Amino acid sequence: MPEKAEMNTKLYVLDTNILLHEPLAFLSFKEHDVVVPMTVLEELDYIKDSKKDVARDARVSIRAMEDLLHEATPEQMIEGVAMTGLGSGESAPTGQLSIFADHGLPFEQQVFTSNDNDNRIINAALHLQKIKLPRQVVLVTKDINMRLKAKGAGLAHVEDYRTDQLISDIKYLSKGYHTFNGDFWECVKTVDSRTEGRDTIHTIDKKALPEAYINEFLIDGEEQFAGLVENITEDTLEVLDLGYDRLMGRNAWGISPKNIGQAMAFHALLDPHIDLVILTGPAGSGKTLLALAAALEMVIEKNMYDKIIVTRSTPEIAESIGFLPGTEEEKMAPWLAAITDSLEVLHKNDENVKGSMSYIMEKANIQFKSVNFMRGRSIQNAIVILDESQNLTASQLKTIITRCGEGTKLICGGNLAQIDSNYLSAVTSGLTYLVEKFKDFSGSATINLDGVVRSRLAEFAEENL
């Protein structure tokens, strides 16, 4: 690479967690060069043989780097091997990938003298910053503490990995609905209405809502109008008139909506043409209860699906579920207590609650499954409820979504304010990625439930703690 062109490009040093978050991340830096320290390869080597869920990601990343570097000489690996031709489109990489032997760094050139892996990677980045001046060297890591340490040690440029970050702030995340100020009809200047069977469809000017997307709900501040965007052309929107009172009158398995958010959620959950429903919102907004009530209604009352599969991800499950006694479903039960709690609520007025729950679980064929064992399956004609999905990465969610076969409906629920993963934030969560990527897909709907209905105690805690 000519020296002048090299000065205009950056040198990115990748931390291990970047390659675990996205195994092919080293291909995402376009014309810039990428350096992988030897310590990162060591960590990937240790992880690839572990029983953790990320072991697969480590193996994919190692294999991809080996495919690129397998014919390179040791000198070329240190100098850099061109990544040209490995990607497609505008984001195809044209820079170089190199391995930096940070073990051979002289002691006097190390800022951190302890042998901690993070410290060795920071030392490598600091050394490269020194010898590559005036070229910009950037350390990329999802570890917040490591970013602070690197900055404090004198590294000028430290970043989070944002290639898969579709929004800059969680406040810009699609809610799944748009609220018009005042009366809807006052906001719409021209309208052409037609009747198809029992449905009324309004064709309105797209200027009324330029950013509209398929299956976006439209409501007004006067609580008079509720509609759903069914079709979008260059100049117009086709809106299905749902009727505000009719929407609030929806119910499933004896549960009625307590607010318009829950009513919109019920509409999406009970619509057989929508294959993916994403429910976001704070704790106590009714995500799990609505999902389960709608699932029971469609499986038992309407015979639209054969079974209900409930799964979720937690750090403990990701490692192992072997230490608990019993079958897979018995092992999963402690983590899926939210589902059994919701079942109790749905049948609290029955004479024998336990008997009702056992009967319903057998009748609806409710299965508790670990995310670990979803890979490789093909799930047909079922409802899959994925709880606590805010803790999954985009690639983990892709694994689950691609398991859904013909006639399967997936319900993803999550609270972006309660992320347990070490390396995910509200804007980098797979759930956020899913909301933004699927908002233009006609087979999906998103609803943000913004009201806490669990109790006045839970509502006060959500607002004030």
C-alpha positions in Angstrom: 0.0 0.0 0.0 1.4 3.4 -0.9 2.5 5.4 2.1 0.2 8.4 1.4 -2.9 6.1 1.1 -1.9 4.3 4.3 -1.8 7.6 6.2 -5.5 8.2 5.2 -6.6 4.8 6.7 -6.8 3.7 10.2 -5.3 0.7 12.0 -7.9 -1.2 14.1 -6.7 -3.5 16.9 -9.5 -6.0 17.8 -10.3 -7.4 21.2 -11.4 -11.0 21.7 -15.0 -10.1 22.5 -15.5 -8.4 19.1 -14.8 -11.7 17.3 -17.1 -13.6 19.7 -19.8 -11.0 19.2 -19.5 -11.2 15.4 -17.0 -13.9 14.2 -16.4 -12.2 10.8 -16.0 -8.7 12.3 -12.5 -8.3 10.9 -14.1 -8.0 7.4 -16.2 -5.0 8.5 -13.6 -2.2 8.4 -13.7 -1.4 4.6 -10.4 0.2 3.5 -8.8 0.2 6.9 -6.3 -2.3 8.2 -7.0 -4.8 11.0 -4.6 -6.2 13.6 -5.3 -9.2 15.7 -2.9 -9.5 18.7 -1.6 -13.0 19.5 -3.3 -12.8 22.9 -6.6 -12.7 21.1 -5.8 -15.9 19.2 -4.8 -17.5 22.5 -8.2 -16.5 24.1 -10.1 -17.8 21.0 -8.1 -21.1 21.2 -9.1 -21.5 24.9 -12.8 -20.6 24.3 -13.2 -22.8 21.2 -12.8 -26.0 23.2 -15.0 -24.9 26.1 -18.7 -25.9 26.6 -19.9 -22.3 26.4 -22.3 -21.2 23.7 -19.7 -18.8 22.3 -17.3 -21.8 21.4 -19.0 -22.1 18.0 -18.4 -18.3 17.3 -14.7 -18.7 18.3 -14.3 -21.7 15.9 -16.0 -19.8 13.0 -13.7 -16.8 13.6 -10.5 -18.9 13.7 -11.5 -20.8 10.6 -12.3 -17.6 8.7 -8.9 -16.1 9.6 -7.1 -19.3 8.7 -8.8 -19.4 5.3 -7.3 -15.9 4.6 -3.9 -16.4 6.1 -3.1 -20.1 5.4 -0.8 -19.4 2.4 0.9 -16.4 4.0 4.5 -16.6 5.2 5.3 -15.5 8.8 6.7 -12.2 7.4 3.4 -11.6 5.4 1.3 -12.4 8.5 3.1 -9.7 10.5 3.1 -7.2 7.6 -0.5 -7.8 6.5 -2.5 -9.9 4.0 -5.0 -8.2 1.7 -8.7 -8.9 2.5 -9.8 -7.8 -1.0 -12.4 -10.1 -2.6 -13.7 -11.5 0.7 -16.8 -9.4 0.9 -19.4 -8.0 -1.4 -21.0 -4.6 -2.0 -19.9 -1.2 -0.8 -18.7 -2.6 2.6 -16.3 -5.1 1.1 -12.9 -4.9 2.8 -9.9 -3.6 0.9 -7.5 -3.3 3.8 -5.1 -5.8 5.3 -5.3 -8.3 8.2 -2.2 -8.9 10.3 -1.2 -10.8 13.4 0.8 -8.9 16.1 3.1 -11.0 18.3 2.5 -9.0 21.5 4.4 -11.7 23.5 7.6 -10.4 22.1 7.1 -6.9 23.3 10.2 -5.7 25.3 9.5 -5.2 29.0 10.5 -1.6 29.0 7.9 -0.8 26.2 5.0 -2.2 28.3 2.8 0.3 30.1 1.1 -2.6 32.0 3.5 -5.0 33.5 1.0 -7.6 34.8 0.4 -10.6 32.5 -3.4 -10.0 32.3 -4.7 -10.6 28.7 -6.5 -7.3 28.5 -3.3 -5.5 29.6 -1.3 -7.3 26.9 -3.8 -6.2 24.2 -3.7 -2.6 25.4 0.1 -2.7 25.5 0.1 -3.9 21.9 -2.2 -1.1 20.8 -0.1 1.5 22.7 3.1 0.1 21.0 1.4 0.3 17.5 0.3 3.8 18.2 3.9 4.8 19.0 5.6 3.1 16.0 2.8 3.9 13.4 2.7 7.7 14.1 1.0 9.8 12.6 -1.3 7.0 11.5 -4.4 6.6 13.7 -4.5 3.4 15.8 -7.9 2.4 17.2 -8.6 -0.3 19.9 -12.0 -1.8 19.4 -13.5 -3.6 22.4 -17.0 -4.1 23.9 -15.4 -4.2 27.4 -16.2 -0.8 29.0 -13.6 -1.2 31.7 -10.9 -2.0 29.1 -11.8 1.1 27.1 -11.4 3.2 30.3 -8.0 1.5 31.1 -6.7 2.0 27.5 -7.7 5.7 27.5 -6.1 6.2 30.9 -2.9 4.5 29.7 -2.6 7.0 26.9 -4.3 5.4 23.9 -5.9 8.2 21.9 -8.6 6.3 20.1 -10.8 3.6 21.7 -14.2 2.5 20.3 -17.0 0.1 20.8 -17.9 -2.1 17.8 -20.7 -0.3 16.0 -20.9 -2.0 12.6 -24.1 -3.9 13.7 -25.4 -0.9 15.6 -28.4 0.4 13.7 -29.4 3.3 16.0 -27.3 5.7 17.9 -29.7 6.0 20.9 -32.4 3.7 22.3 -34.9 6.6 22.1 -34.8 6.3 18.3 -35.9 2.6 18.4 -39.1 2.0 16.6 -42.1 1.6 18.9 -44.3 -0.2 16.4 -46.9 2.6 16.5 -47.3 6.3 15.8 -49.5 8.6 17.9 -51.0 11.6 16.1 -51.5 14.7 18.1 -55.2 15.4 18.4 -57.8 14.0 16.0 -56.4 11.7 13.3 -58.8 13.0 10.6 -57.6 16.6 11.3 -54.1 15.5 10.5 -55.1 13.8 7.2 -56.0 16.2 4.4 -57.1 13.8 1.7 -58.5 10.3 2.1 -60.0 7.7 -0.2 -61.9 4.9 1.7 -63.1 1.5 0.4 -64.7 -1.5 1.9 -63.4 -5.1 1.5 -65.7 -7.5 3.1 -66.0 -6.4 6.8 -62.8 -4.3 6.5 -62.5 -0.6 5.8 -59.3 0.6 4.2 -58.3 4.2 4.0 -55.8 5.5 1.4 -54.1 8.6 2.7 -51.3 10.9 1.5 -47.9 9.6 2.6 -46.9 13.1 3.6 -49.1 12.6 6.7 -46.4 10.0 7.9 -43.4 10.0 5.6 -41.5 7.5 7.8 -44.3 4.9 8.0 -43.5 1.2 7.6 -45.6 -2.0 7.1 -47.6 -3.2 10.1 -47.1 0.1 12.0 -50.1 0.9 14.2 -51.6 4.4 13.9 -53.5 5.9 16.9 -54.6 9.4 17.8 -54.4 11.4 21.0 -58.2 11.7 21.2 -58.6 7.9 21.5 -61.0 7.8 18.6 -59.0 6.2 15.8 -56.8 3.1 15.5 -55.4 1.7 12.2 -52.7 -0.4 10.8 -50.4 0.4 7.8 -51.0 -2.4 5.3 -49.4 -1.1 2.1 -47.0 1.6 1.2 -46.6 3.2 -2.3 -44.4 6.1 -3.4 -47.1 8.6 -2.5 -49.8 6.9 -0.4 -50.4 4.7 2.6 -53.1 2.1 2.9 -54.4 2.0 6.4 -56.7 -0.7 7.7 -59.3 0.8 10.1 -59.2 -1.3 13.3 -61.6 0.8 15.3 -60.4 2.1 18.7 -63.2 0.5 20.7 -63.1 -2.7 18.7 -59.3 -3.0 19.3 -59.7 -2.4 23.0 -62.4 -5.2 23.0 -59.9 -7.9 21.9 -59.4 -10.7 24.4 -57.6 -14.0 24.6 -57.9 -16.8 27.2 -60.0 -14.6 29.4 -57.5 -11.7 29.3 -58.6 -8.2 28.1 -56.2 -5.4 27.3 -55.6 -2.8 30.1 -54.3 -0.1 27.7 -54.0 0.6 24.0 -50.5 -0.9 23.9 -51.7 -4.2 25.1 -54.7 -4.0 22.6 -52.3 -3.5 19.7 -50.1 -6.4 21.0 -53.2 -8.7 21.1 -54.0 -7.8 17.5 -50.5 -8.6 16.3 -50.3 -11.8 18.4 -53.7 -13.2 17.2 -53.1 -12.3 13.5 -52.1 -15.6 11.7 -50.5 -13.5 8.8 -47.8 -12.1 11.2 -45.0 -14.7 11.8 -42.9 -12.6 14.1 -44.1 -10.4 17.0 -41.6 -8.4 19.0 -42.8 -7.2 22.4 -40.5 -4.7 24.2 -41.2 -2.7 27.3 -40.5 -2.4 31.1 -41.0 -5.1 33.7 -44.6 -5.5 34.5 -46.0 -4.3 31.2 -47.5 -7.7 30.4 -45.2 -9.1 27.7 -45.1 -12.7 28.9 -48.8 -12.8 30.0 -50.1 -11.5 26.7 -47.9 -13.8 24.7 -49.0 -16.9 26.7 -52.7 -16.0 26.6 -52.6 -15.5 22.9 -50.6 -18.7 22.4 -53.1 -20.7 24.4 -56.1 -19.2 22.6 -54.6 -20.1 19.2 -53.5 -23.6 20.1 -56.4 -24.8 22.3 -59.4 -22.7 21.2 -58.7 -22.2 17.5 -56.4 -25.2 16.7 -54.2 -23.0 14.5 -50.9 -24.5 15.9 -49.9 -27.8 17.3 -47.8 -26.8 20.3 -46.1 -24.1 22.3 -42.3 -24.0 22.7 -41.0 -21.7 25.4 -37.3 -20.9 25.5 -35.0 -18.2 26.9 -31.4 -17.4 27.4 -29.6 -16.8 30.6 -25.9 -16.8 31.4 -26.3 -20.0 33.4 -28.1 -21.8 30.6 -25.5 -20.7 28.1 -22.8 -22.5 30.2 -24.7 -25.6 31.2 -28.0 -27.0 32.4 -26.5 -30.3 33.5 -26.1 -29.6 37.2 -29.9 -29.7 37.8 -31.7 -33.0 38.2 -34.3 -34.3 35.8 -35.2 -34.0 32.2 -34.4 -31.0 30.0 -37.8 -29.5 30.7 -37.4 -30.0 34.5 -34.0 -28.5 34.3 -35.4 -25.5 32.5 -38.3 -24.9 34.8 -36.5 -22.7 37.4 -35.5 -20.2 34.6 -39.0 -20.3 33.0 -40.9 -19.5 36.2 -42.2 -16.4 34.5 -44.3 -18.7 32.2 -45.6 -20.8 35.1 -46.4 -17.6 37.0 -48.4 -16.4 34.1 -50.2 -19.7 33.8 -51.2 -19.4 37.4 -52.6 -15.9 36.8 -54.6 -17.1 33.8 -56.2 -19.9 36.0 -56.2 -18.2 39.4 -60.0 -18.5 39.6 -60.2 -22.2 38.9 -61.1 -24.6 41.7 -57.9 -26.6 41.3 -55.2 -24.3 40.0 -52.4 -27.0 39.8 -54.8 -29.4 38.1 -55.8 -26.8 35.5 -52.1 -25.9 34.9 -51.2 -29.6 34.4 -54.1 -30.1 32.1 -53.4 -27.0 30.0 -49.6 -27.8 29.7 -50.5 -31.2 28.4 -53.4 -30.0 26.2 -51.4 -27.2 24.6 -48.3 -29.4 24.5 -46.2 -26.7 26.2 -42.5 -27.6 25.9 -39.6 -25.8 27.8 -36.5 -25.9 25.7 -32.9 -24.6 26.2 -31.6 -22.2 23.5 -28.5 -24.5 23.4 -30.6 -27.3 21.8 -32.4 -25.1 19.3 -29.6 -25.2 16.7 -30.2 -27.7 13.9 -33.9 -28.1 14.6 -36.7 -27.3 12.2 -39.9 -26.3 14.2 -43.1 -26.7 12.2 -46.6 -25.4 13.0 -45.8 -24.2 16.5 -45.8 -21.0 18.5 -42.3 -20.3 19.9 -42.1 -17.8 22.8 -38.6 -16.4 23.3 -38.5 -14.7 26.7 -35.7 -12.3 27.9 -34.4 -12.0 24.4 -32.6 -8.7 25.2 -29.6 -10.8 26.4 -29.0 -12.4 23.0 -26.8 -11.1 20.2 -28.0 -10.6 16.6 -26.3 -13.9 15.5 -27.9 -15.9 18.4 -31.3 -14.5 17.4 -30.6 -15.4 13.8 -29.9 -19.0 14.9 -33.3 -19.2 16.6 -35.3 -17.4 13.9 -33.9 -19.6 11.1 -35.2 -22.7 13.1 -38.8 -21.6 12.4 -40.4 -23.6 9.7 -43.7 -23.5 7.9 -46.6 -22.3 9.9 -44.5 -21.3 13.0 -45.1 -18.0 14.8 -42.2 -16.5 16.9 -42.9 -14.2 19.8 -39.8 -12.3 21.1 -40.2 -10.5 24.4 -37.6 -8.4 26.2 -36.8 -5.4 28.4 -33.9 -3.4 27.1 -33.4 -1.8 30.5 -32.5 -5.2 32.0 -29.6 -6.5 30.0 -27.4 -9.1 31.9 -24.8 -9.7 29.2 -21.3 -8.3 29.9 -20.9 -7.1 26.3 -24.3 -5.9 25.3 -26.0 -2.6 25.7 -29.5 -1.4 24.8 -28.3 -0.2 21.4 -26.2 -3.3 20.6 -28.7 -5.9 21.9 -29.9 -8.5 19.3 -33.5 -7.4 20.2 -32.8 -3.8 19.1 -31.2 -5.2 15.9 -34.2 -7.4 15.3 -36.7 -4.5 15.8 -34.9 -2.3 13.2 -34.1 -5.0 10.7 -37.6 -6.5 10.6 -39.7 -3.3 10.7 -40.1 -3.3 6.9 -41.0 -7.0 6.7 -44.7 -7.6 6.1 -44.7 -10.7 8.2 -43.6 -9.0 11.5 -44.9 -6.5 14.0 -43.3 -4.6 16.9 -45.1 -3.3 19.9 -43.5 -1.3 22.7 -45.6 -1.7 25.8 -44.9 1.4 27.8 -47.3 1.1 30.8 -46.6 -0.9 33.9 -49.8 -2.8 34.8 -48.4 -5.4 37.2 -49.1 -3.3 40.3 -48.9 0.2 41.6 -45.8 -0.9 43.5 -44.1 -2.1 40.3 -45.2 1.1 38.5 -43.8 3.3 41.2 -40.5 1.3 41.2 -40.2 1.5 37.4 -40.6 5.3 37.4 -38.6 6.3 40.5 -35.8 3.7 41.1 
